[in-house]
Amino acid sequence: MRVAHLCDSARGRERVTASEAERGSVAAELAIALPAVVLALVLGIGALSAAARQVSLQDAAADAARVLGRGEEQASAARIVRTAVPDAVVSSRSDGDLVCATASVDVAIAGSLRLPLQASSCALSGGR
């Protein structure tokens, strides 16, 4: 059902329907909502990327701990971690029969939001 409103104009009275009176409101609502939708998408994609990087970092830390447990050099462990996750740094420590590796890296989400990621893993030090 169409609702008509009367409008006064310089030429006299003319009929304006409700749909004509609301013309452009959809464009205005889209202009307001679109930046929020784009921001949510960018942050969501960045969060998924950071989660994938965390999984890679954890796997690299486990590989580094195994390499150190076999008695290989710290440089070998660092190379393994940097191959899996560029710009990552690795540190190690011995704890009794265990050798532990900790890998860390900063990840940028949406270009400006920095998120520090860290993963640790331990292995038996049977190679020493």
Rosetta constraint file for C-alpha pairs under 8 A:
AtomPair CA 2 CA 17 HARMONIC 6.55 0.50
AtomPair CA 2 CA 18 HARMONIC 6.76 0.50
AtomPair CA 2 CA 19 HARMONIC 7.86 0.50
AtomPair CA 3 CA 17 HARMONIC 5.65 0.50
AtomPair CA 3 CA 18 HARMONIC 5.58 0.50
AtomPair CA 4 CA 15 HARMONIC 6.17 0.50
AtomPair CA 4 CA 16 HARMONIC 5.60 0.50
AtomPair CA 4 CA 17 HARMONIC 4.32 0.50
AtomPair CA 4 CA 18 HARMONIC 6.14 0.50
AtomPair CA 5 CA 15 HARMONIC 5.91 0.50
AtomPair CA 5 CA 16 HARMONIC 5.34 0.50
AtomPair CA 5 CA 17 HARMONIC 6.10 0.50
AtomPair CA 5 CA 18 HARMONIC 7.20 0.50
AtomPair CA 6 CA 13 HARMONIC 6.56 0.50
AtomPair CA 6 CA 14 HARMONIC 6.08 0.50
AtomPair CA 6 CA 15 HARMONIC 5.12 0.50
AtomPair CA 6 CA 16 HARMONIC 6.33 0.50
AtomPair CA 7 CA 13 HARMONIC 5.79 0.50
AtomPair CA 7 CA 14 HARMONIC 5.78 0.50
AtomPair CA 7 CA 15 HARMONIC 6.53 0.50
AtomPair CA 7 CA 16 HARMONIC 6.93 0.50
AtomPair CA 8 CA 12 HARMONIC 5.94 0.50
AtomPair CA 8 CA 13 HARMONIC 4.93 0.50
AtomPair CA 8 CA 14 HARMONIC 6.88 0.50
AtomPair CA 9 CA 13 HARMONIC 6.05 0.50
AtomPair CA 9 CA 14 HARMONIC 7.38 0.50
AtomPair CA 16 CA 20 HARMONIC 6.30 0.50
AtomPair CA 16 CA 21 HARMONIC 6.66 0.50
AtomPair CA 17 CA 21 HARMONIC 6.34 0.50
AtomPair CA 18 CA 22 HARMONIC 6.32 0.50
AtomPair CA 19 CA 23 HARMONIC 6.29 0.50
AtomPair CA 24 CA 28 HARMONIC 6.36 0.50
AtomPair CA 25 CA 29 HARMONIC 6.14 0.50
AtomPair CA 26 CA 30 HARMONIC 6.09 0.50
AtomPair CA 27 CA 31 HARMONIC 6.09 0.50
AtomPair CA 28 CA 32 HARMONIC 6.39 0.50
AtomPair CA 29 CA 33 HARMONIC 6.16 0.50
AtomPair CA 30 CA 34 HARMONIC 5.63 0.50
AtomPair CA 31 CA 35 HARMONIC 7.43 0.50
AtomPair CA 32 CA 36 HARMONIC 7.71 0.50
AtomPair CA 33 CA 37 HARMONIC 6.38 0.50
AtomPair CA 34 CA 38 HARMONIC 6.17 0.50
AtomPair CA 35 CA 39 HARMONIC 6.07 0.50
AtomPair CA 36 CA 40 HARMONIC 6.16 0.50
AtomPair CA 37 CA 41 HARMONIC 6.24 0.50
AtomPair CA 38 CA 42 HARMONIC 6.17 0.50
AtomPair CA 39 CA 43 HARMONIC 6.13 0.50
AtomPair CA 40 CA 44 HARMONIC 5.99 0.50
AtomPair CA 41 CA 45 HARMONIC 6.10 0.50
AtomPair CA 42 CA 46 HARMONIC 6.11 0.50
AtomPair CA 42 CA 110 HARMONIC 6.26 0.50
AtomPair CA 43 CA 47 HARMONIC 6.06 0.50
AtomPair CA 43 CA 109 HARMONIC 6.85 0.50
AtomPair CA 43 CA 110 HARMONIC 6.21 0.50
AtomPair CA 44 CA 48 HARMONIC 6.28 0.50
AtomPair CA 45 CA 49 HARMONIC 6.19 0.50
AtomPair CA 46 CA 50 HARMONIC 6.16 0.50
AtomPair CA 46 CA 108 HARMONIC 7.92 0.50
AtomPair CA 46 CA 109 HARMONIC 4.88 0.50
AtomPair CA 46 CA 110 HARMONIC 6.14 0.50
AtomPair CA 47 CA 51 HARMONIC 6.18 0.50
AtomPair CA 47 CA 109 HARMONIC 6.94 0.50
AtomPair CA 48 CA 52 HARMONIC 6.25 0.50
AtomPair CA 49 CA 53 HARMONIC 6.20 0.50
AtomPair CA 50 CA 54 HARMONIC 6.15 0.50
AtomPair CA 50 CA 107 HARMONIC 6.61 0.50
AtomPair CA 50 CA 109 HARMONIC 7.53 0.50
AtomPair CA 51 CA 55 HARMONIC 6.44 0.50
AtomPair CA 52 CA 56 HARMONIC 6.40 0.50
AtomPair CA 53 CA 57 HARMONIC 6.04 0.50
AtomPair CA 53 CA 85 HARMONIC 7.34 0.50
AtomPair CA 54 CA 58 HARMONIC 6.15 0.50
AtomPair CA 54 CA 117 HARMONIC 6.45 0.50
AtomPair CA 54 CA 118 HARMONIC 7.49 0.50
AtomPair CA 54 CA 119 HARMONIC 7.46 0.50
AtomPair CA 55 CA 59 HARMONIC 6.29 0.50
AtomPair CA 56 CA 60 HARMONIC 6.12 0.50
AtomPair CA 56 CA 84 HARMONIC 6.55 0.50
AtomPair CA 56 CA 85 HARMONIC 6.73 0.50
AtomPair CA 57 CA 61 HARMONIC 6.11 0.50
AtomPair CA 57 CA 81 HARMONIC 7.34 0.50
AtomPair CA 57 CA 84 HARMONIC 7.24 0.50
AtomPair CA 57 CA 85 HARMONIC 6.29 0.50
AtomPair CA 57 CA 103 HARMONIC 6.66 0.50
AtomPair CA 57 CA 104 HARMONIC 7.46 0.50
AtomPair CA 57 CA 118 HARMONIC 7.38 0.50
AtomPair CA 57 CA 119 HARMONIC 6.17 0.50
AtomPair CA 58 CA 62 HARMONIC 6.28 0.50
AtomPair CA 58 CA 103 HARMONIC 7.73 0.50
AtomPair CA 58 CA 118 HARMONIC 7.95 0.50
AtomPair CA 58 CA 119 HARMONIC 5.05 0.50
AtomPair CA 58 CA 120 HARMONIC 6.76 0.50
AtomPair CA 58 CA 121 HARMONIC 7.50 0.50
AtomPair CA 59 CA 63 HARMONIC 6.26 0.50
AtomPair CA 60 CA 64 HARMONIC 6.06 0.50
AtomPair CA 60 CA 80 HARMONIC 6.62 0.50
AtomPair CA 60 CA 81 HARMONIC 4.98 0.50
AtomPair CA 60 CA 84 HARMONIC 6.16 0.50
AtomPair CA 60 CA 85 HARMONIC 7.62 0.50
AtomPair CA 60 CA 103 HARMONIC 7.68 0.50
AtomPair CA 61 CA 65 HARMONIC 6.13 0.50
AtomPair CA 61 CA 81 HARMONIC 6.62 0.50
AtomPair CA 61 CA 90 HARMONIC 7.81 0.50
AtomPair CA 61 CA 101 HARMONIC 5.79 0.50
AtomPair CA 61 CA 102 HARMONIC 6.06 0.50
AtomPair CA 61 CA 103 HARMONIC 5.66 0.50
AtomPair CA 61 CA 119 HARMONIC 6.34 0.50
AtomPair CA 61 CA 120 HARMONIC 5.82 0.50
AtomPair CA 61 CA 121 HARMONIC 5.66 0.50
AtomPair CA 62 CA 66 HARMONIC 6.32 0.50
AtomPair CA 62 CA 101 HARMONIC 7.36 0.50
AtomPair CA 62 CA 120 HARMONIC 7.30 0.50
AtomPair CA 62 CA 121 HARMONIC 5.01 0.50
AtomPair CA 62 CA 122 HARMONIC 6.91 0.50
AtomPair CA 62 CA 123 HARMONIC 7.83 0.50
AtomPair CA 63 CA 67 HARMONIC 6.24 0.50
AtomPair CA 63 CA 77 HARMONIC 7.65 0.50
AtomPair CA 63 CA 80 HARMONIC 7.30 0.50
AtomPair CA 63 CA 81 HARMONIC 7.90 0.50
AtomPair CA 64 CA 68 HARMONIC 6.15 0.50
AtomPair CA 64 CA 76 HARMONIC 7.82 0.50
AtomPair CA 64 CA 77 HARMONIC 4.50 0.50
AtomPair CA 64 CA 78 HARMONIC 7.25 0.50
AtomPair CA 64 CA 80 HARMONIC 6.45 0.50
AtomPair CA 64 CA 81 HARMONIC 6.71 0.50
AtomPair CA 64 CA 101 HARMONIC 6.24 0.50
AtomPair CA 65 CA 69 HARMONIC 5.96 0.50
AtomPair CA 65 CA 77 HARMONIC 7.45 0.50
AtomPair CA 65 CA 92 HARMONIC 7.98 0.50
AtomPair CA 65 CA 99 HARMONIC 6.40 0.50
AtomPair CA 65 CA 100 HARMONIC 5.57 0.50
AtomPair CA 65 CA 101 HARMONIC 5.03 0.50
AtomPair CA 65 CA 121 HARMONIC 6.10 0.50
AtomPair CA 65 CA 122 HARMONIC 5.46 0.50
AtomPair CA 65 CA 123 HARMONIC 5.48 0.50
AtomPair CA 66 CA 70 HARMONIC 6.33 0.50
AtomPair CA 66 CA 122 HARMONIC 7.58 0.50
AtomPair CA 66 CA 123 HARMONIC 5.55 0.50
AtomPair CA 66 CA 124 HARMONIC 7.69 0.50
AtomPair CA 67 CA 71 HARMONIC 6.80 0.50
AtomPair CA 67 CA 72 HARMONIC 5.84 0.50
AtomPair CA 67 CA 76 HARMONIC 7.41 0.50
AtomPair CA 67 CA 77 HARMONIC 6.23 0.50
AtomPair CA 68 CA 72 HARMONIC 5.23 0.50
AtomPair CA 68 CA 73 HARMONIC 6.65 0.50
AtomPair CA 68 CA 74 HARMONIC 6.86 0.50
AtomPair CA 68 CA 77 HARMONIC 6.65 0.50
AtomPair CA 68 CA 99 HARMONIC 6.76 0.50
AtomPair CA 68 CA 125 HARMONIC 7.27 0.50
AtomPair CA 69 CA 98 HARMONIC 7.46 0.50
AtomPair CA 69 CA 99 HARMONIC 5.91 0.50
AtomPair CA 69 CA 123 HARMONIC 5.79 0.50
AtomPair CA 69 CA 124 HARMONIC 5.61 0.50
AtomPair CA 69 CA 125 HARMONIC 3.94 0.50
AtomPair CA 69 CA 126 HARMONIC 6.04 0.50
AtomPair CA 69 CA 127 HARMONIC 5.94 0.50
AtomPair CA 69 CA 128 HARMONIC 7.57 0.50
AtomPair CA 70 CA 125 HARMONIC 6.30 0.50
AtomPair CA 70 CA 126 HARMONIC 6.14 0.50
AtomPair CA 70 CA 127 HARMONIC 4.16 0.50
AtomPair CA 70 CA 128 HARMONIC 7.01 0.50
AtomPair CA 71 CA 125 HARMONIC 7.15 0.50
AtomPair CA 71 CA 126 HARMONIC 7.67 0.50
AtomPair CA 71 CA 127 HARMONIC 4.72 0.50
AtomPair CA 71 CA 128 HARMONIC 5.35 0.50
AtomPair CA 72 CA 76 HARMONIC 6.70 0.50
AtomPair CA 72 CA 77 HARMONIC 7.85 0.50
AtomPair CA 73 CA 77 HARMONIC 6.93 0.50
AtomPair CA 74 CA 78 HARMONIC 6.22 0.50
AtomPair CA 74 CA 92 HARMONIC 7.85 0.50
AtomPair CA 75 CA 79 HARMONIC 6.07 0.50
AtomPair CA 76 CA 80 HARMONIC 6.30 0.50
AtomPair CA 77 CA 81 HARMONIC 6.35 0.50
AtomPair CA 77 CA 90 HARMONIC 7.53 0.50
AtomPair CA 78 CA 82 HARMONIC 6.10 0.50
AtomPair CA 78 CA 89 HARMONIC 6.85 0.50
AtomPair CA 78 CA 90 HARMONIC 5.72 0.50
AtomPair CA 79 CA 83 HARMONIC 6.00 0.50
AtomPair CA 80 CA 84 HARMONIC 6.42 0.50
AtomPair CA 81 CA 85 HARMONIC 5.93 0.50
AtomPair CA 81 CA 86 HARMONIC 7.72 0.50
AtomPair CA 81 CA 88 HARMONIC 6.62 0.50
AtomPair CA 81 CA 89 HARMONIC 7.37 0.50
AtomPair CA 81 CA 90 HARMONIC 7.03 0.50
AtomPair CA 81 CA 103 HARMONIC 7.23 0.50
AtomPair CA 82 CA 86 HARMONIC 4.74 0.50
AtomPair CA 82 CA 87 HARMONIC 6.21 0.50
AtomPair CA 82 CA 88 HARMONIC 5.55 0.50
AtomPair CA 82 CA 89 HARMONIC 7.21 0.50
AtomPair CA 87 CA 105 HARMONIC 6.53 0.50
AtomPair CA 88 CA 103 HARMONIC 6.49 0.50
AtomPair CA 88 CA 104 HARMONIC 5.51 0.50
AtomPair CA 88 CA 105 HARMONIC 4.63 0.50
AtomPair CA 88 CA 106 HARMONIC 7.90 0.50
AtomPair CA 89 CA 103 HARMONIC 5.57 0.50
AtomPair CA 89 CA 104 HARMONIC 5.54 0.50
AtomPair CA 89 CA 105 HARMONIC 6.57 0.50
AtomPair CA 90 CA 101 HARMONIC 6.65 0.50
AtomPair CA 90 CA 102 HARMONIC 5.50 0.50
AtomPair CA 90 CA 103 HARMONIC 4.32 0.50
AtomPair CA 90 CA 104 HARMONIC 6.55 0.50
AtomPair CA 91 CA 101 HARMONIC 5.72 0.50
AtomPair CA 91 CA 102 HARMONIC 5.28 0.50
AtomPair CA 91 CA 103 HARMONIC 6.55 0.50
AtomPair CA 92 CA 99 HARMONIC 7.04 0.50
AtomPair CA 92 CA 100 HARMONIC 5.46 0.50
AtomPair CA 92 CA 101 HARMONIC 4.38 0.50
AtomPair CA 92 CA 102 HARMONIC 6.16 0.50
AtomPair CA 93 CA 99 HARMONIC 5.83 0.50
AtomPair CA 93 CA 100 HARMONIC 5.37 0.50
AtomPair CA 93 CA 101 HARMONIC 6.72 0.50
AtomPair CA 94 CA 98 HARMONIC 5.86 0.50
AtomPair CA 94 CA 99 HARMONIC 4.39 0.50
AtomPair CA 94 CA 100 HARMONIC 6.19 0.50
AtomPair CA 95 CA 99 HARMONIC 6.03 0.50
AtomPair CA 95 CA 100 HARMONIC 7.46 0.50
AtomPair CA 97 CA 124 HARMONIC 5.75 0.50
AtomPair CA 97 CA 125 HARMONIC 5.63 0.50
AtomPair CA 97 CA 126 HARMONIC 7.73 0.50
AtomPair CA 98 CA 122 HARMONIC 6.21 0.50
AtomPair CA 98 CA 123 HARMONIC 5.48 0.50
AtomPair CA 98 CA 124 HARMONIC 4.55 0.50
AtomPair CA 98 CA 125 HARMONIC 5.33 0.50
AtomPair CA 99 CA 122 HARMONIC 5.53 0.50
AtomPair CA 99 CA 123 HARMONIC 5.56 0.50
AtomPair CA 99 CA 124 HARMONIC 6.25 0.50
AtomPair CA 99 CA 125 HARMONIC 5.73 0.50
AtomPair CA 100 CA 120 HARMONIC 6.97 0.50
AtomPair CA 100 CA 121 HARMONIC 5.57 0.50
AtomPair CA 100 CA 122 HARMONIC 4.00 0.50
AtomPair CA 100 CA 123 HARMONIC 6.39 0.50
AtomPair CA 101 CA 120 HARMONIC 5.62 0.50
AtomPair CA 101 CA 121 HARMONIC 5.52 0.50
AtomPair CA 101 CA 122 HARMONIC 6.26 0.50
AtomPair CA 102 CA 118 HARMONIC 7.04 0.50
AtomPair CA 102 CA 119 HARMONIC 5.66 0.50
AtomPair CA 102 CA 120 HARMONIC 4.22 0.50
AtomPair CA 102 CA 121 HARMONIC 6.58 0.50
AtomPair CA 103 CA 118 HARMONIC 5.70 0.50
AtomPair CA 103 CA 119 HARMONIC 5.36 0.50
AtomPair CA 103 CA 120 HARMONIC 6.32 0.50
AtomPair CA 104 CA 116 HARMONIC 7.26 0.50
AtomPair CA 104 CA 117 HARMONIC 5.52 0.50
AtomPair CA 104 CA 118 HARMONIC 4.24 0.50
AtomPair CA 104 CA 119 HARMONIC 6.42 0.50
AtomPair CA 105 CA 116 HARMONIC 5.96 0.50
AtomPair CA 105 CA 117 HARMONIC 5.37 0.50
AtomPair CA 105 CA 118 HARMONIC 6.60 0.50
AtomPair CA 106 CA 114 HARMONIC 6.35 0.50
AtomPair CA 106 CA 115 HARMONIC 5.55 0.50
AtomPair CA 106 CA 116 HARMONIC 4.30 0.50
AtomPair CA 106 CA 117 HARMONIC 5.91 0.50
AtomPair CA 107 CA 114 HARMONIC 5.63 0.50
AtomPair CA 107 CA 115 HARMONIC 5.10 0.50
AtomPair CA 107 CA 116 HARMONIC 6.18 0.50
AtomPair CA 107 CA 117 HARMONIC 7.10 0.50
AtomPair CA 108 CA 112 HARMONIC 6.21 0.50
AtomPair CA 108 CA 113 HARMONIC 5.49 0.50
AtomPair CA 108 CA 114 HARMONIC 4.56 0.50
AtomPair CA 108 CA 115 HARMONIC 6.21 0.50
AtomPair CA 109 CA 113 HARMONIC 5.00 0.50
AtomPair CA 109 CA 114 HARMONIC 6.23 0.50
AtomPair CA 109 CA 115 HARMONIC 7.23 0.50
